[in-house]
Amino acid sequence: MTPFIQVVTTVEKKKEAERISNALVTAHLAACVQVSKCKSIYNWRGEVQNSQEWVLTIKSSQALFTELCRTIEDLHTYEVPEIIAVPILFGSEKYLCWLKEELKEAEDVD
């Protein structure tokens, strides 16, 4: 298993997706963020919702997840944003080296 993760969040508007993506990449909390449109169907406060959203697929590392999550929460407009991470088990050696080079070193947490 690698030390890298893929984090997913969704937002309502394209401008918000771009703002969050740019902030994460600029801070080197993400090496890459893919933005795509989707349709979401979910329960919210007892009612089924059906909405168009933007998905951010974020490439990062486990060591940066706490800071990445906090940054998303600070910039996100949803009351309860989806922020989930899954491990990247395997990847091409060249891609994983690139990921490592693009991400900042995790700060030591006391």
C-alpha positions as CSV (number, residue, x, y, z in Angstrom):
1,M,0.0,0.0,0.0
2,T,1.2,3.5,-0.7
3,P,1.0,6.6,1.6
4,F,-1.3,8.3,-0.8
5,I,-5.1,8.8,-0.8
6,Q,-7.8,10.0,-3.1
7,V,-10.2,12.4,-1.4
8,V,-13.7,13.2,-2.7
9,T,-15.9,16.1,-1.9
10,T,-18.9,17.7,-3.8
11,V,-19.9,21.3,-4.1
12,E,-22.9,23.1,-5.6
13,K,-21.2,25.5,-8.0
14,K,-18.4,25.3,-10.5
15,K,-16.7,28.4,-9.1
16,E,-16.6,26.9,-5.7
17,A,-15.1,23.7,-7.1
18,E,-12.4,25.8,-8.8
19,R,-11.8,27.9,-5.7
20,I,-11.3,24.9,-3.4
21,S,-9.2,23.1,-6.0
22,N,-6.9,26.0,-6.6
23,A,-6.4,26.5,-2.8
24,L,-5.5,22.9,-2.3
25,V,-3.1,22.7,-5.2
26,T,-1.5,26.1,-4.4
27,A,-0.9,25.0,-0.8
28,H,0.5,21.6,-2.0
29,L,-2.1,19.8,0.0
30,A,-3.1,18.2,-3.3
31,A,-1.0,17.3,-6.3
32,C,-4.0,17.3,-8.6
33,V,-7.8,17.9,-8.4
34,Q,-10.1,16.6,-11.0
35,V,-13.4,18.4,-11.3
36,S,-16.5,16.9,-13.0
37,K,-20.2,17.4,-13.0
38,C,-22.5,14.8,-11.4
39,K,-26.1,14.3,-10.3
40,S,-26.5,13.5,-6.6
41,I,-29.6,11.9,-5.0
42,Y,-29.5,11.9,-1.2
43,N,-31.5,12.3,2.0
44,W,-31.3,15.6,3.7
45,R,-33.4,16.4,6.8
46,G,-36.0,13.8,6.0
47,E,-36.4,14.6,2.3
48,V,-34.9,13.0,-0.8
49,Q,-32.9,15.6,-2.7
50,N,-32.0,15.5,-6.3
51,S,-29.3,18.0,-7.4
52,Q,-26.5,18.8,-9.8
53,E,-23.2,19.0,-8.1
54,W,-19.5,19.2,-8.9
55,V,-17.2,16.4,-7.8
56,L,-13.6,17.1,-6.7
57,T,-11.4,14.1,-6.8
58,I,-8.3,15.1,-4.9
59,K,-4.9,13.3,-5.0
60,S,-3.0,13.7,-1.7
61,S,-1.3,11.8,1.1
62,Q,-2.6,10.3,4.4
63,A,-0.2,12.5,6.3
64,L,-1.9,15.7,4.9
65,F,-5.5,14.6,5.3
66,T,-6.2,16.5,8.5
67,E,-4.9,19.8,7.1
68,L,-6.6,19.1,3.7
69,C,-9.9,18.3,5.5
70,R,-9.7,21.5,7.6
71,T,-9.0,23.6,4.4
72,I,-12.0,22.1,2.6
73,E,-14.3,22.7,5.6
74,D,-13.1,26.3,5.9
75,L,-13.8,27.0,2.2
76,H,-16.9,24.9,1.7
77,T,-20.4,26.3,1.7
78,Y,-22.3,23.2,2.7
79,E,-23.3,22.7,6.4
80,V,-22.1,19.1,6.2
81,P,-19.7,18.6,3.3
82,E,-18.8,15.2,2.1
83,I,-15.1,14.6,2.7
84,I,-14.1,11.0,2.3
85,A,-10.7,9.4,1.6
86,V,-9.8,6.1,0.2
87,P,-6.3,4.7,0.0
88,I,-4.4,4.5,-3.2
89,L,-3.2,0.9,-3.0
90,F,-1.0,0.8,-6.1
91,G,0.0,3.1,-8.8
92,S,2.6,3.5,-11.5
93,E,6.0,4.3,-10.1
94,K,6.4,7.5,-12.2
95,Y,2.9,8.8,-11.1
96,L,3.5,8.1,-7.4
97,C,6.9,9.8,-7.6
98,W,5.3,12.9,-9.1
99,L,2.6,12.9,-6.4
100,K,5.3,12.8,-3.7
101,E,7.2,15.7,-5.4
102,E,4.1,17.9,-5.6
103,L,2.9,17.5,-2.0
104,K,4.3,19.4,0.9
105,E,5.8,17.6,3.8
106,A,3.4,17.0,6.6
107,E,4.0,19.1,9.7
108,D,4.7,17.2,12.9
109,V,1.7,17.2,15.2
110,D,2.4,17.3,18.9
